[in-house]
């Protein structure tokens, strides 16, 4: 399990420092409860997160408050919670 955790953390670091990042979220029902599948993808990496929240807190959790690259989204308001260059 520690090996998997190291890989997940490394992918998270790589997406945070990428020049271009695509981000999207989609609703997903599990046993009648809606959760959100978040995807953050670069040319080489994809970071997935399942979370009950669809808001800015998730974006900040994954990317922090500043993303220094180009962030490509569908303009969902949650992405406005971080600054981009």
N, CA, C and O of each residue as an XYZ file, in Angstrom:
340
protein
N       0.816     -1.195      0.000
C       0.000      0.000      0.000
C       0.860      1.259      0.000
O       0.475      2.264     -0.598
N       2.004      1.225      0.651
C       2.884      2.392      0.697
C       3.397      2.753     -0.684
O       3.582      3.930     -0.992
N       3.626      1.754     -1.515
C       4.094      2.021     -2.882
C       3.011      2.768     -3.657
O       3.307      3.727     -4.370
N       1.774      2.337     -3.521
C       0.663      3.003     -4.212
C       0.522      4.437     -3.729
O       0.329      5.346     -4.537
N       0.617      4.652     -2.419
C       0.515      6.000     -1.868
C       1.614      6.903     -2.422
O       1.361      8.066     -2.737
N       2.825      6.377     -2.542
C       3.931      7.165     -3.101
C       3.657      7.547     -4.557
O       3.957      8.666     -4.972
N       3.100      6.639     -5.318
C       2.771      6.920     -6.716
C       1.671      7.971     -6.799
O       1.769      8.900     -7.602
N       0.626      7.843     -5.982
C      -0.465      8.825     -5.978
C       0.065     10.206     -5.607
O      -0.287     11.191     -6.256
N       0.897     10.296     -4.586
C       1.476     11.584     -4.182
C       2.358     12.169     -5.282
O       2.342     13.379     -5.510
N       3.120     11.328     -5.959
C       3.974     11.801     -7.058
C       3.134     12.332     -8.214
O       3.474     13.359     -8.801
N       2.055     11.654     -8.545
C       1.172     12.136     -9.611
C       0.570     13.480     -9.203
O       0.495     14.397    -10.020
N       0.147     13.603     -7.959
C      -0.380     14.870     -7.473
C       0.623     16.003     -7.603
O       0.260     17.105     -8.016
N       1.870     15.752     -7.261
C       2.908     16.776     -7.406
C       3.134     17.133     -8.870
O       3.310     18.304     -9.206
N       3.129     16.138     -9.730
C       3.342     16.398    -11.157
C       2.231     17.243    -11.765
O       2.504     18.132    -12.571
N       0.985     16.977    -11.392
C      -0.088     17.791    -11.980
C      -0.054     19.216    -11.440
O      -0.362     20.161    -12.165
N       0.322     19.379    -10.159
C       0.387     20.725     -9.568
C       1.438     21.604    -10.243
O       1.316     22.829    -10.255
N       2.456     20.981    -10.796
C       3.561     21.726    -11.394
C       3.592     21.623    -12.916
O       4.610     21.925    -13.539
N       2.491     21.201    -13.511
C       2.457     21.055    -14.967
C       2.218     22.407    -15.646
O       1.682     23.335    -15.041
N       2.620     22.493    -16.885
C       2.430     23.732    -17.658
C       0.980     23.876    -18.122
O       0.456     24.987    -18.210
N       0.336     22.744    -18.417
C      -1.055     22.737    -18.890
C      -1.792     21.629    -18.145
O      -1.298     20.507    -18.037
N      -2.978     21.956    -17.633
C      -3.754     20.980    -16.881
C      -5.228     21.086    -17.271
O      -5.793     22.179    -17.307
N      -5.832     19.955    -17.560
C      -7.265     19.872    -17.824
C      -7.939     19.392    -16.537
O      -7.450     18.467    -15.888
N      -9.059     20.018    -16.169
C      -9.766     19.613    -14.951
C     -11.260     19.523    -15.243
O     -11.815     20.345    -15.973
N     -11.900     18.513    -14.661
C     -13.340     18.360    -14.819
C     -13.865     17.495    -13.687
O     -13.113     16.752    -13.056
N     -15.138     17.598    -13.442
C     -15.794     16.792    -12.417
C     -17.132     16.329    -12.973
O     -17.760     17.016    -13.778
N     -17.552     15.159    -12.532
C     -18.834     14.637    -12.986
C     -19.508     13.909    -11.845
O     -18.848     13.256    -11.037
N     -20.828     14.023    -11.781
C     -21.585     13.353    -10.746
C     -21.583     11.848    -10.931
O     -21.566     11.337    -12.050
N     -21.601     11.149     -9.800
C     -21.527      9.703     -9.818
C     -22.333      9.201     -8.623
O     -22.052      9.578     -7.485
N     -23.320      8.363     -8.868
C     -24.156      7.874     -7.764
C     -23.606      6.551     -7.245
O     -23.364      5.612     -8.003
N     -23.419      6.508     -5.942
C     -22.965      5.292     -5.269
C     -24.010      4.957     -4.206
O     -24.181      5.701     -3.240
N     -24.702      3.845     -4.386
C     -25.759      3.436     -3.447
C     -26.772      4.551     -3.213
O     -27.202      4.776     -2.082
N     -27.151      5.246     -4.278
C     -28.162      6.281     -4.198
C     -27.675      7.637     -3.718
O     -28.468      8.572     -3.598
N     -26.385      7.757     -3.444
C     -25.809      9.020     -2.970
C     -24.926      9.590     -4.073
O     -24.083      8.887     -4.631
N     -25.126     10.877     -4.386
C     -24.309     11.508     -5.415
C     -22.974     11.943     -4.825
O     -22.920     12.647     -3.817
N     -21.913     11.513     -5.469
C     -20.560     11.973     -5.169
C     -19.990     12.512     -6.474
O     -20.625     12.413     -7.523
N     -18.798     13.081     -6.405
C     -18.199     13.692     -7.590
C     -16.870     13.041     -7.905
O     -16.001     12.903     -7.044
N     -16.734     12.648     -9.153
C     -15.469     12.123     -9.651
C     -14.734     13.292    -10.300
O     -15.162     13.812    -11.330
N     -13.641     13.693     -9.696
C     -12.817     14.778    -10.212
C     -11.665     14.175    -11.000
O     -11.079     13.172    -10.592
N     -11.347     14.793    -12.128
C     -10.222     14.342    -12.948
C      -9.341     15.548    -13.273
O      -9.829     16.585    -13.722
N      -8.062     15.397    -13.044
C      -7.062     16.419    -13.361
C      -6.034     15.726    -14.252
O      -5.353     14.799    -13.814
N      -5.924     16.174    -15.496
C      -5.123     15.422    -16.461
C      -4.134     16.311    -17.211
O      -4.440     17.436    -17.607
N      -2.949     15.761    -17.385
C      -1.936     16.367    -18.241
C      -1.687     15.399    -19.392
O      -2.380     14.394    -19.547
N      -0.710     15.720    -20.167
C      -0.361     14.821    -21.274
C       0.129     13.459    -20.763
O      -0.047     12.439    -21.429
N       0.742     13.456    -19.581
C       1.367     12.228    -19.075
C       0.730     11.652    -17.808
O       0.956     10.489    -17.473
N      -0.059     12.455    -17.108
C      -0.602     12.027    -15.820
C      -2.097     12.302    -15.727
O      -2.617     13.215    -16.368
N      -2.782     11.489    -14.910
C      -4.178     11.747    -14.598
C      -4.387     11.440    -13.119
O      -4.061     10.356    -12.634
N      -4.936     12.420    -12.426
C      -5.180     12.313    -10.995
C      -6.686     12.295    -10.791
O      -7.379     13.238    -11.174
N      -7.199     11.221    -10.188
C      -8.628     11.091     -9.932
C      -8.901     11.215     -8.439
O      -8.104     10.787     -7.604
N     -10.039     11.807     -8.127
C     -10.449     11.944     -6.737
C     -11.962     11.809     -6.675
O     -12.672     12.454     -7.447
N     -12.463     10.984     -5.773
C     -13.896     10.868     -5.539
C     -14.186     11.599     -4.234
O     -13.586     11.309     -3.198
N     -15.108     12.547     -4.298
C     -15.378     13.390     -3.133
C     -16.870     13.722     -3.100
O     -17.478     13.873     -4.160
N     -17.474     13.838     -1.926
C     -18.890     14.212     -1.870
C     -19.123     15.684     -2.206
O     -20.265     16.099     -2.402
N     -18.050     16.477     -2.276
C     -18.186     17.912     -2.543
C     -17.887     18.225     -4.005
O     -17.077     17.559     -4.649
N     -18.561     19.255     -4.513
C     -18.319     19.714     -5.871
C     -17.798     21.151     -5.861
O     -17.834     21.817     -6.895
N     -17.329     21.628     -4.753
C     -16.975     23.032     -4.624
C     -15.490     23.330     -4.670
O     -14.650     22.473     -4.942
N     -15.216     24.589     -4.389
C     -13.858     25.120     -4.457
C     -12.892     24.424     -3.505
O     -11.695     24.357     -3.783
N     -13.394     23.907     -2.390
C     -12.515     23.247     -1.421
C     -11.755     22.079     -2.051
O     -10.600     21.830     -1.707
N     -12.395     21.373     -2.964
C     -11.734     20.238     -3.617
C     -10.629     20.742     -4.550
O      -9.529     20.189     -4.569
N     -10.920     21.775     -5.310
C      -9.923     22.336     -6.222
C      -8.716     22.823     -5.429
O      -7.575     22.569     -5.815
N      -8.960     23.515     -4.330
C      -7.861     24.003     -3.502
C      -7.104     22.861     -2.842
O      -5.887     22.941     -2.679
N      -7.796     21.814     -2.464
C      -7.144     20.647     -1.871
C      -6.166     20.016     -2.859
O      -5.061     19.623     -2.485
N      -6.573     19.923     -4.107
C      -5.740     19.264     -5.113
C      -4.656     20.193     -5.653
O      -3.504     19.783     -5.796
N      -5.018     21.449     -5.956
C      -4.083     22.349     -6.641
C      -3.483     23.443     -5.769
O      -2.539     24.113     -6.186
N      -4.011     23.634     -4.575
C      -3.559     24.756     -3.756
C      -4.319     26.011     -4.159
O      -5.373     25.925     -4.788
N      -3.789     27.175     -3.800
C      -4.483     28.430     -4.111
C      -3.917     29.129     -5.341
O      -4.502     30.099     -5.825
N      -2.784     28.648     -5.851
C      -2.178     29.227     -7.047
C      -1.724     28.113     -7.969
O      -0.971     27.230     -7.557
N      -2.178     28.147     -9.220
C      -1.709     27.207    -10.232
C      -0.932     28.018    -11.257
O      -1.492     28.906    -11.900
N       0.332     27.727    -11.413
C       1.221     28.552    -12.242
C       1.151     28.230    -13.730
O       1.852     28.858    -14.522
N       0.329     27.275    -14.127
C       0.228     26.923    -15.535
C      -1.099     27.367    -16.135
O      -1.790     28.232    -15.596
N      -1.431     26.762    -17.244
C      -2.702     27.021    -17.923
C      -3.691     25.964    -17.455
O      -3.454     24.767    -17.618
N      -4.804     26.411    -16.870
C      -5.827     25.507    -16.370
C      -7.019     25.533    -17.322
O      -7.644     26.575    -17.517
N      -7.325     24.392    -17.906
C      -8.414     24.281    -18.879
C      -9.595     23.607    -18.190
O      -9.493     22.469    -17.730
N     -10.727     24.327    -18.124
C     -11.915     23.809    -17.435
C     -13.163     24.135    -18.255
O     -13.098     24.754    -19.317
N     -14.298     23.691    -17.717
C     -15.591     24.000    -18.330
C     -16.228     25.241    -17.705
O     -17.426     25.469    -17.870
N     -15.443     26.037    -16.996
C     -15.871     27.281    -16.355
C     -16.771     27.077    -15.145
O     -17.446     28.016    -14.723
N     -16.798     25.873    -14.577
C     -17.524     25.671    -13.324
C     -16.917     26.610    -12.287
O     -15.694     26.718    -12.199
N     -17.746     27.287    -11.507
C     -17.312     28.324    -10.589
C     -16.287     27.892     -9.553
O     -15.533     28.731     -9.061
N     -16.235     26.632     -9.212
C     -15.290     26.152     -8.203
C     -13.840     26.430     -8.609
O     -12.977     26.631     -7.754
N     -13.585     26.439     -9.898
C     -12.214     26.673    -10.366
C     -11.776     28.120    -10.180
O     -10.583     28.418    -10.229
N     -12.732     29.019     -9.967
C     -12.393     30.429     -9.743
C     -11.781     30.666     -8.368
O     -11.314     31.770     -8.088
N     -11.774     29.662     -7.513
C     -11.244     29.803     -6.164
C      -9.715     29.848     -6.126
O      -9.125     30.193     -5.102
N      -9.085     29.502     -7.235
C      -7.622     29.558     -7.260
C      -7.177     30.580     -8.279
O      -7.909     30.912     -9.212
N      -5.974     31.071     -8.091
C      -5.395     31.991     -9.043
C      -4.567     31.210    -10.042
O      -3.933     30.214     -9.694
N      -4.576     31.660    -11.269
C      -3.736     31.085    -12.313
C      -2.949     32.208    -12.961
O      -3.336     33.376    -12.902
N      -1.865     31.845    -13.566
C      -1.037     32.849    -14.228
C      -1.450     33.024    -15.658
O      -0.862     33.833    -16.376
